[in-house]
Amino acid sequence: MESKNSILLSLLMLQCLSLLCVSQSQDFDFFYFVQQWPGSYCDTKQSCCYPNTGKPSANFGIHGLWPNYKDGSYPSNCDPNNSFNQAKISDLISNMQKNWPSLACPSSNSIQFWTHEWEKHGTCSKSVLNQHGYFDTALSLKGKTNLLKALKNAGINPDGSSYSLQNIKNAIKGAIGYTPWIECNVDASGNSQLYQIYLCVDTSGSSLIECPVFPKGKCGSEIEFPSF
């Protein structure tokens, strides 16, 4: 009897461990919500290609909503069986074409971009957000965080001028209440420019929070804000 009980106990422990592993693979501490400036994406040696729908508006576009851990690492490709399905977001497509366009070459309908974002990042938040919820949440966050307006109100305009990195951060924090992280890239001449803005979001995807950790990398103290 004891041996049977011990076998049952072992099986239960193995089952619990396997369930724990599954739940941990979907676990994360916060999201990075990342928006990119199209002028900086295009103003590089690599350049860019406008999507099939034409040149996007001169505004920040969504790059992604990325689950992250507080130690700076992140989960990825959490469910290979949960592929991107355009039919699940059919009501969001026109909004996504406007606010989440691909600038990669060759020109496309942005489906490949959205597929990558869902399969690499979105599947790791599926315990909280299904596919429709994931894209809808990102669109809602963009609506809540009007970065271009925040910068323009502080006299920071996309006109090719250079601005203080600290002033850019202060303008965004002053408008939305949370500290952003700024990612720079370099133009064809090697000048540092404002490329992406990271904000942090709680695990529900509904509220901005202060970032528990920032990505690695740095910008110069003065960076260009190119036109688009």
Backbone as CSV, one residue per row, in Angstrom:
resi,resn,N_x,N_y,N_z,CA_x,CA_y,CA_z,C_x,C_y,C_z
1,MET,0.825,-1.196,0.000,0.000,0.000,0.000,0.866,1.255,0.000
2,GLU,1.916,1.240,0.814,2.794,2.409,0.890,3.436,2.691,-0.454
3,SER,3.854,1.606,-1.137,4.507,1.818,-2.431,3.525,2.403,-3.442
4,LYS,2.243,1.955,-3.384,1.234,2.512,-4.290,1.012,3.988,-3.990
5,ASN,0.946,4.297,-2.683,0.743,5.697,-2.288,1.912,6.578,-2.736
6,SER,3.114,6.018,-2.582,4.290,6.805,-2.966,4.325,7.019,-4.476
7,ILE,3.894,6.017,-5.239,3.837,6.164,-6.702,2.814,7.229,-7.085
8,LEU,1.629,7.172,-6.424,0.598,8.164,-6.701,1.078,9.566,-6.365
9,LEU,1.776,9.673,-5.228,2.296,10.968,-4.797,3.319,11.501,-5.809
10,SER,4.170,10.607,-6.275,5.171,11.000,-7.263,4.519,11.481,-8.556
11,LEU,3.479,10.754,-8.978,2.770,11.141,-10.196,2.105,12.510,-10.045
12,LEU,1.499,12.713,-8.847,0.859,14.004,-8.581,1.878,15.134,-8.592
13,MET,3.056,14.861,-7.998,4.101,15.878,-7.967,4.589,16.204,-9.378
14,LEU,4.739,15.179,-10.210,5.173,15.395,-11.585,4.134,16.213,-12.366
15,GLN,2.844,15.877,-12.118,1.772,16.604,-12.789,1.782,18.075,-12.382
16,CYS,1.968,18.308,-11.080,2.017,19.681,-10.576,3.195,20.441,-11.181
17,LEU,4.332,19.776,-11.243,5.524,20.420,-11.809,5.315,20.759,-13.271
18,SER,4.686,19.852,-14.013,4.455,20.106,-15.432,3.483,21.265,-15.612
19,LEU,2.458,21.329,-14.764,1.511,22.444,-14.831,2.194,23.747,-14.462
20,LEU,3.089,23.676,-13.482,3.835,24.861,-13.055,4.691,25.385,-14.193
21,CYS,5.333,24.457,-14.890,6.178,24.860,-16.014,5.351,25.551,-17.096
22,VAL,4.158,25.003,-17.352,3.292,25.601,-18.365,2.881,27.002,-17.952
23,SER,2.470,27.153,-16.669,2.012,28.467,-16.219,3.164,29.467,-16.212
24,GLN,4.366,28.998,-15.844,5.505,29.907,-15.809,5.884,30.375,-17.204
25,SER,5.681,29.512,-18.198,6.053,29.897,-19.550,5.176,31.041,-20.061
26,GLN,3.992,31.216,-19.464,3.111,32.308,-19.854,3.202,33.477,-18.885
27,ASP,4.043,33.369,-17.890,4.124,34.386,-16.854,5.042,35.523,-17.298
28,PHE,4.722,36.739,-16.851,5.584,37.887,-17.119,5.255,38.961,-16.097
29,ASP,6.107,39.979,-16.020,5.967,40.981,-14.964,5.353,42.296,-15.431
30,PHE,5.537,42.635,-16.683,4.993,43.882,-17.231,5.147,43.844,-18.743
31,PHE,4.544,44.822,-19.406,4.728,44.989,-20.855,5.597,46.204,-21.135
32,TYR,6.416,46.119,-22.184,6.931,47.320,-22.845,5.961,47.638,-23.976
33,PHE,5.484,48.884,-24.010,4.702,49.352,-25.150,5.616,50.262,-25.955
34,VAL,5.937,49.848,-27.179,6.985,50.506,-27.961,6.382,51.162,-29.206
35,GLN,6.667,52.463,-29.331,6.242,53.206,-30.515,7.483,53.759,-31.233
36,GLN,7.428,53.790,-32.560,8.594,54.231,-33.325,8.255,55.436,-34.204
37,TRP,9.262,56.280,-34.386,9.097,57.444,-35.253,9.474,57.042,-36.678
38,PRO,8.531,57.143,-37.633,8.813,56.652,-38.989,9.945,57.408,-39.680
39,GLY,10.081,58.697,-39.350,11.161,59.467,-39.958,12.530,58.906,-39.644
40,SER,12.698,58.391,-38.425,13.990,57.821,-38.019,14.184,56.417,-38.584
41,TYR,13.084,55.675,-38.734,13.186,54.353,-39.356,13.672,54.503,-40.798
42,CYS,13.132,55.520,-41.491,13.451,55.691,-42.916,14.759,56.428,-43.154
43,ASP,15.154,57.294,-42.200,16.351,58.116,-42.384,17.596,57.358,-41.923
44,THR,17.862,56.237,-42.588,19.037,55.409,-42.293,19.631,54.939,-43.615
45,LYS,20.790,54.335,-43.540,21.407,53.778,-44.754,20.510,52.721,-45.383
46,GLN,19.786,51.997,-44.517,18.919,50.911,-44.990,17.660,51.452,-45.661
47,SER,17.223,52.653,-45.250,16.013,53.299,-45.751,14.756,52.477,-45.404
48,CYS,13.673,52.679,-46.130,12.416,52.005,-45.787,11.549,51.875,-47.025
49,CYS,10.455,51.163,-46.887,9.451,51.043,-47.951,8.083,51.287,-47.330
50,TYR,7.309,52.174,-47.940,5.971,52.442,-47.422,5.078,51.226,-47.654
51,PRO,4.102,51.009,-46.787,3.176,49.886,-47.002,2.317,50.103,-48.244
52,ASN,1.622,49.044,-48.656,0.793,49.111,-49.861,-0.295,50.176,-49.772
53,THR,-0.660,50.530,-48.546,-1.711,51.530,-48.341,-1.188,52.949,-48.534
54,GLY,0.118,53.112,-48.758,0.697,54.429,-48.992,1.510,54.925,-47.810
55,LYS,2.032,56.135,-47.947,2.867,56.710,-46.892,2.049,56.890,-45.618
56,PRO,2.527,56.358,-44.487,1.804,56.553,-43.226,1.808,58.021,-42.817
57,SER,0.924,58.386,-41.914,0.884,59.759,-41.421,2.155,60.052,-40.618
58,ALA,2.481,61.328,-40.517,3.680,61.737,-39.776,3.370,61.703,-38.280
59,ASN,3.340,60.498,-37.754,3.045,60.284,-36.343,3.770,59.019,-35.889
60,PHE,3.892,58.856,-34.577,4.488,57.630,-34.061,3.592,56.442,-34.410
61,GLY,4.222,55.336,-34.811,3.494,54.104,-35.087,3.847,53.058,-34.045
62,ILE,2.948,52.129,-33.847,3.201,51.044,-32.888,4.268,50.106,-33.451
63,HIS,5.210,49.725,-32.599,6.114,48.627,-32.943,5.614,47.354,-32.279
64,GLY,5.330,47.424,-30.986,4.830,46.218,-30.339,4.463,46.417,-28.888
65,LEU,3.833,45.381,-28.347,3.473,45.284,-26.933,4.140,44.005,-26.437
66,TRP,5.218,44.176,-25.655,6.128,43.064,-25.379,6.136,42.669,-23.902
67,PRO,5.694,41.450,-23.584,5.818,40.960,-22.202,7.284,40.898,-21.784
68,ASN,7.556,41.287,-20.548,8.933,41.342,-20.059,9.024,40.915,-18.611
69,TYR,10.233,40.520,-18.219,10.521,40.200,-16.816,11.283,41.358,-16.175
70,LYS,11.183,41.436,-14.869,11.853,42.525,-14.143,13.373,42.417,-14.189
71,ASP,13.897,41.248,-14.533,15.360,41.120,-14.622,15.880,41.561,-15.993
72,GLY,14.982,42.061,-16.850,15.388,42.552,-18.162,15.251,41.536,-19.280
73,SER,15.055,40.266,-18.933,14.859,39.239,-19.965,13.375,39.212,-20.366
74,TYR,13.061,38.415,-21.369,11.668,38.363,-21.818,11.355,36.995,-22.418
75,PRO,10.089,36.574,-22.314,9.685,35.331,-22.974,9.432,35.594,-24.447
76,SER,9.510,34.571,-25.260,9.202,34.752,-26.682,8.724,33.441,-27.279
77,ASN,7.915,33.569,-28.334,7.393,32.402,-29.075,6.844,31.340,-28.125
78,CYS,5.852,31.753,-27.341,5.374,30.890,-26.264,4.385,29.812,-26.699
79,ASP,3.798,29.932,-27.877,2.833,28.919,-28.304,2.837,28.784,-29.823
80,PRO,3.646,27.855,-30.345,3.723,27.677,-31.801,2.412,27.210,-32.427
81,ASN,1.477,26.746,-31.578,0.186,26.285,-32.097,-0.855,27.402,-32.182
82,ASN,-0.466,28.593,-31.712,-1.410,29.719,-31.699,-0.961,30.755,-32.732
83,SER,-1.158,30.419,-33.999,-0.680,31.260,-35.097,-1.544,32.507,-35.267
84,PHE,-0.953,33.513,-35.892,-1.707,34.723,-36.224,-2.852,34.365,-37.151
85,ASN,-4.032,34.915,-36.868,-5.215,34.645,-37.682,-5.902,35.980,-37.978
86,GLN,-5.771,36.435,-39.203,-6.289,37.748,-39.570,-7.794,37.854,-39.339
87,ALA,-8.497,36.740,-39.463,-9.952,36.762,-39.288,-10.348,37.182,-37.869
88,LYS,-9.468,36.920,-36.914,-9.778,37.254,-35.517,-9.684,38.746,-35.233
89,ILE,-9.045,39.489,-36.127,-8.885,40.931,-35.899,-9.419,41.743,-37.076
90,SER,-10.350,41.155,-37.815,-10.832,41.810,-39.037,-11.394,43.199,-38.765
91,ASP,-11.997,43.396,-37.594,-12.583,44.701,-37.270,-11.523,45.742,-36.900
92,LEU,-10.275,45.302,-36.696,-9.199,46.216,-36.289,-8.264,46.589,-37.436
93,ILE,-8.411,45.918,-38.578,-7.426,46.049,-39.656,-7.226,47.498,-40.100
94,SER,-8.292,48.230,-40.334,-8.129,49.600,-40.842,-7.412,50.476,-39.808
95,ASN,-7.730,50.281,-38.541,-7.064,51.019,-37.466,-5.587,50.635,-37.390
96,MET,-5.292,49.361,-37.576,-3.911,48.886,-37.522,-3.106,49.387,-38.721
97,GLN,-3.728,49.439,-39.887,-3.019,49.966,-41.062,-2.595,51.415,-40.833
98,LYS,-3.410,52.146,-40.085,-3.115,53.552,-39.804,-2.082,53.698,-38.681
99,ASN,-2.224,52.903,-37.634,-1.425,53.098,-36.416,-0.318,52.075,-36.193
100,TRP,-0.284,51.009,-37.008,0.700,49.937,-36.811,1.243,49.500,-38.172
101,PRO,1.696,50.440,-38.996,2.148,50.077,-40.347,3.568,49.515,-40.353
102,SER,3.834,48.647,-41.300,5.195,48.157,-41.519,5.913,49.084,-42.485
103,LEU,7.158,49.407,-42.151,7.998,50.225,-43.039,9.144,49.393,-43.621
104,ALA,9.097,48.100,-43.390,10.152,47.214,-43.890,10.017,47.033,-45.398
105,CYS,11.147,46.728,-46.015,11.153,46.454,-47.453,11.131,44.949,-47.695
106,PRO,10.489,44.486,-48.756,9.727,45.280,-49.726,8.378,45.733,-49.150
107,SER,7.700,46.617,-49.857,6.381,47.091,-49.427,5.450,45.903,-49.205
108,SER,4.560,46.066,-48.213,3.677,44.947,-47.885,2.354,45.481,-47.348
109,ASN,1.469,44.554,-46.987,0.194,44.925,-46.364,0.294,44.904,-44.834
110,SER,1.506,44.757,-44.310,1.820,44.759,-42.869,1.434,43.480,-42.141
111,ILE,0.826,42.527,-42.858,0.391,41.284,-42.210,1.582,40.523,-41.620
112,GLN,2.686,40.498,-42.344,3.866,39.770,-41.856,4.391,40.402,-40.561
113,PHE,4.359,41.723,-40.483,4.781,42.451,-39.283,3.898,42.074,-38.097
114,TRP,2.594,42.109,-38.295,1.663,41.786,-37.206,1.777,40.318,-36.805
115,THR,2.005,39.462,-37.803,2.190,38.031,-37.510,3.387,37.832,-36.591
116,HIS,4.490,38.494,-36.913,5.708,38.395,-36.096,5.445,38.878,-34.672
117,GLU,4.775,40.014,-34.548,4.534,40.567,-33.208,3.656,39.653,-32.377
118,TRP,2.618,39.078,-32.971,1.745,38.174,-32.217,2.484,36.894,-31.838
119,GLU,3.151,36.277,-32.802,3.736,34.958,-32.551,4.951,35.040,-31.633
120,LYS,5.748,36.107,-31.748,6.911,36.241,-30.866,6.529,36.765,-29.493
121,HIS,5.690,37.786,-29.432,5.393,38.467,-28.172,3.977,38.198,-27.657
122,GLY,2.995,38.323,-28.559,1.605,38.205,-28.121,1.266,36.868,-27.498
123,THR,1.822,35.789,-28.048,1.518,34.461,-27.505,1.982,34.311,-26.060
124,CYS,2.908,35.160,-25.642,3.415,35.075,-24.258,2.528,35.835,-23.278
125,SER,1.489,36.500,-23.794,0.547,37.181,-22.910,-0.852,36.595,-23.051
126,LYS,-0.951,35.422,-23.683,-2.274,34.885,-24.009,-3.067,34.476,-22.771
127,SER,-2.385,34.327,-21.622,-3.122,34.041,-20.387,-3.931,35.261,-19.955
128,VAL,-3.576,36.430,-20.491,-4.257,37.687,-20.155,-5.045,38.226,-21.345
129,LEU,-4.443,38.148,-22.524,-5.042,38.735,-23.725,-5.082,37.711,-24.855
130,ASN,-6.272,37.505,-25.419,-6.321,36.675,-26.617,-5.842,37.513,-27.806
131,GLN,-5.867,36.943,-28.993,-5.273,37.630,-30.142,-5.963,38.976,-30.412
132,HIS,-7.259,38.997,-30.399,-7.976,40.257,-30.623,-7.669,41.239,-29.498
133,GLY,-7.681,40.744,-28.272,-7.409,41.602,-27.114,-6.013,42.190,-27.144
134,TYR,-5.064,41.418,-27.641,-3.674,41.882,-27.709,-3.551,43.096,-28.626
135,PHE,-4.069,42.993,-29.834,-3.950,44.098,-30.789,-4.835,45.275,-30.383
136,ASP,-6.014,44.977,-29.866,-6.923,46.036,-29.430,-6.324,46.824,-28.265
137,THR,-5.655,46.126,-27.364,-5.019,46.779,-26.217,-3.913,47.724,-26.671
138,ALA,-3.101,47.269,-27.609,-2.018,48.123,-28.118,-2.583,49.375,-28.785
139,LEU,-3.642,49.222,-29.557,-4.267,50.373,-30.205,-4.829,51.347,-29.175
140,SER,-5.431,50.809,-28.119,-5.980,51.658,-27.052,-4.877,52.420,-26.336
141,LEU,-3.747,51.751,-26.096,-2.615,52.409,-25.436,-2.065,53.543,-26.286
142,LYS,-2.039,53.338,-27.592,-1.569,54.421,-28.470,-2.495,55.626,-28.363
143,GLY,-3.792,55.358,-28.273,-4.743,56.449,-28.129,-4.576,57.218,-26.827
144,LYS,-4.140,56.512,-25.790,-3.946,57.145,-24.472,-2.650,57.944,-24.404
145,THR,-1.693,57.625,-25.273,-0.356,58.218,-25.171,-0.025,58.956,-26.456
146,ASN,-0.492,60.163,-26.575,-0.250,60.936,-27.794,1.142,61.560,-27.699
147,LEU,2.149,60.788,-28.097,3.540,61.203,-27.926,3.890,62.434,-28.758
148,LEU,3.411,62.470,-29.994,3.758,63.603,-30.853,3.185,64.908,-30.285
149,LYS,1.971,64.854,-29.795,1.357,66.038,-29.188,2.148,66.481,-27.963
150,ALA,2.556,65.507,-27.137,3.330,65.829,-25.926,4.631,66.545,-26.286
151,LEU,5.296,66.061,-27.322,6.563,66.663,-27.733,6.349,68.044,-28.357
152,LYS,5.362,68.144,-29.244,5.099,69.433,-29.898,4.709,70.502,-28.882
153,ASN,3.923,70.099,-27.875,3.511,71.057,-26.845,4.705,71.594,-26.064
154,ALA,5.791,70.832,-26.066,7.013,71.263,-25.373,7.998,71.933,-26.342
155,GLY,7.546,72.201,-27.557,8.402,72.861,-28.538,9.397,71.935,-29.212
156,ILE,9.122,70.631,-29.143,10.007,69.628,-29.750,9.310,69.101,-31.006
157,ASN,9.780,69.549,-32.157,9.095,69.269,-33.421,9.946,68.410,-34.357
158,PRO,9.288,67.553,-35.149,10.031,66.712,-36.103,10.436,67.505,-37.335
159,ASP,11.468,68.330,-37.170,11.894,69.214,-38.251,13.383,69.073,-38.565
160,GLY,13.983,67.996,-38.061,15.408,67.778,-38.318,16.327,68.468,-37.335
161,SER,15.741,69.206,-36.382,16.555,69.891,-35.369,17.013,68.900,-34.299
162,SER,18.006,69.317,-33.522,18.479,68.521,-32.389,17.869,69.053,-31.103
163,TYR,17.544,68.121,-30.227,16.920,68.468,-28.956,17.600,67.715,-27.821
164,SER,17.490,68.283,-26.634,18.043,67.635,-25.449,17.274,66.361,-25.134
165,LEU,18.011,65.276,-24.935,17.377,64.008,-24.568,16.554,64.174,-23.290
166,GLN,17.091,64.911,-22.335,16.376,65.106,-21.074,15.082,65.882,-21.284
167,ASN,15.111,66.872,-22.162,13.887,67.638,-22.447,12.818,66.763,-23.099
168,ILE,13.267,65.830,-23.954,12.322,64.892,-24.588,11.665,64.009,-23.523
169,LYS,12.481,63.471,-22.630,11.936,62.632,-21.550,10.982,63.433,-20.668
170,ASN,11.389,64.653,-20.323,10.567,65.488,-19.442,9.224,65.833,-20.086
171,ALA,9.247,66.077,-21.396,8.015,66.423,-22.109,7.018,65.272,-22.064
172,ILE,7.525,64.068,-22.278,6.634,62.900,-22.272,6.143,62.600,-20.863
173,LYS,7.051,62.648,-19.882,6.628,62.389,-18.505,5.635,63.444,-18.030
174,GLY,5.857,64.690,-18.429,4.941,65.753,-18.039,3.544,65.553,-18.600
175,ALA,3.458,64.957,-19.790,2.158,64.773,-20.445,1.423,63.519,-19.976
176,ILE,2.171,62.426,-19.754,1.480,61.161,-19.433,1.724,60.679,-18.006
177,GLY,2.705,61.284,-17.327,2.908,60.963,-15.917,3.898,59.854,-15.626
178,TYR,4.511,59.293,-16.665,5.440,58.177,-16.456,6.712,58.387,-17.269
179,THR,7.815,57.871,-16.736,9.121,58.072,-17.354,9.298,57.154,-18.569
180,PRO,9.576,57.720,-19.734,9.806,56.886,-20.910,11.267,56.468,-21.004
181,TRP,11.531,55.479,-21.837,12.898,55.153,-22.226,13.012,55.435,-23.718
182,ILE,14.074,56.118,-24.094,14.255,56.530,-25.487,15.328,55.666,-26.142
183,GLU,14.996,55.125,-27.302,15.976,54.385,-28.108,16.351,55.235,-29.314
184,CYS,17.634,55.317,-29.578,18.113,56.072,-30.731,18.645,55.133,-31.814
185,ASN,18.651,55.614,-33.036,19.410,54.981,-34.108,20.221,56.078,-34.788
186,VAL,20.899,55.765,-35.849,21.713,56.793,-36.511,21.263,56.952,-37.958
187,ASP,21.323,58.187,-38.428,20.967,58.451,-39.819,22.123,58.082,-40.745
188,ALA,21.936,58.313,-42.031,22.948,57.929,-43.022,24.283,58.639,-42.797
189,SER,24.254,59.768,-42.086,25.488,60.522,-41.798,26.073,60.182,-40.436
190,GLY,25.412,59.265,-39.706,25.928,58.851,-38.401,25.440,59.668,-37.223
191,ASN,24.446,60.547,-37.455,23.906,61.355,-36.363,22.876,60.571,-35.558
192,SER,22.930,60.719,-34.247,21.988,60.038,-33.359,20.616,60.703,-33.465
193,GLN,19.563,59.874,-33.574,18.220,60.439,-33.730,17.187,59.655,-32.922
194,LEU,16.106,60.343,-32.595,15.007,59.754,-31.822,14.325,58.670,-32.649
195,TYR,14.389,57.432,-32.177,13.863,56.307,-32.959,12.619,55.694,-32.318
196,GLN,12.769,55.185,-31.076,11.639,54.521,-30.434,11.456,55.021,-29.001
197,ILE,10.205,55.001,-28.566,9.871,55.406,-27.196,9.178,54.236,-26.511
198,TYR,9.753,53.835,-25.374,9.231,52.722,-24.588,8.470,53.271,-23.379
199,LEU,7.281,52.739,-23.154,6.532,52.989,-21.928,6.198,51.638,-21.323
200,CYS,5.978,51.608,-20.024,5.678,50.338,-19.362,4.213,50.277,-18.946
201,VAL,3.676,49.056,-19.022,2.257,48.810,-18.809,2.107,47.615,-17.874
202,ASP,1.071,47.642,-17.025,0.857,46.524,-16.100,0.448,45.263,-16.867
203,THR,0.411,44.141,-16.170,0.184,42.854,-16.841,-1.228,42.726,-17.424
204,SER,-2.158,43.568,-17.013,-3.498,43.520,-17.603,-3.534,44.239,-18.949
205,GLY,-2.502,45.058,-19.188,-2.457,45.836,-20.419,-3.290,47.106,-20.360
206,SER,-3.819,47.422,-19.182,-4.759,48.548,-19.099,-4.169,49.828,-18.540
207,SER,-3.100,49.734,-17.742,-2.588,50.922,-17.053,-1.090,51.092,-17.251
208,LEU,-0.681,52.323,-17.518,0.740,52.637,-17.566,1.322,52.569,-16.161
209,ILE,2.584,52.171,-16.062,3.294,52.097,-14.786,4.707,52.638,-14.992
210,GLU,5.397,52.916,-13.892,6.824,53.216,-13.994,7.556,51.933,-14.371
211,CYS,8.527,52.038,-15.240,9.244,50.848,-15.703,10.065,50.225,-14.581
212,PRO,9.899,48.916,-14.340,10.720,48.232,-13.341,12.186,48.154,-13.758
213,VAL,12.416,48.128,-15.071,13.775,48.058,-15.616,13.730,48.664,-17.022
214,PHE,14.813,49.314,-17.408,14.895,49.869,-18.759,15.762,48.967,-19.631
215,PRO,15.522,48.985,-20.944,16.409,48.234,-21.846,17.828,48.791,-21.792
216,LYS,18.748,48.030,-22.348,20.132,48.505,-22.431,20.290,49.404,-23.662
217,GLY,21.334,50.204,-23.649,21.584,51.115,-24.757,21.456,52.554,-24.297
218,LYS,22.011,53.452,-25.069,21.922,54.858,-24.688,21.968,55.755,-25.908
219,CYS,21.479,56.967,-25.708,21.518,57.996,-26.744,22.521,59.067,-26.323
220,GLY,22.845,59.939,-27.264,23.631,61.104,-26.906,22.774,62.079,-26.104
221,SER,23.392,63.085,-25.529,22.635,64.062,-24.740,21.791,64.976,-25.632
222,GLU,22.189,65.087,-26.909,21.416,65.846,-27.900,21.132,64.911,-29.071
223,ILE,19.855,64.831,-29.460,19.486,63.917,-30.561,18.588,64.628,-31.565
224,GLU,18.672,64.200,-32.815,17.847,64.779,-33.873,16.446,64.175,-33.853
225,PHE,15.493,64.991,-34.284,14.118,64.533,-34.463,13.771,64.806,-35.922
226,PRO,14.037,63.823,-36.811,13.903,64.076,-38.258,12.460,64.216,-38.717
227,SER,12.294,64.891,-39.816,10.956,65.026,-40.409,10.559,63.729,-41.089
228,PHE,9.291,63.628,-41.443,8.791,62.456,-42.175,7.768,62.933,-43.198
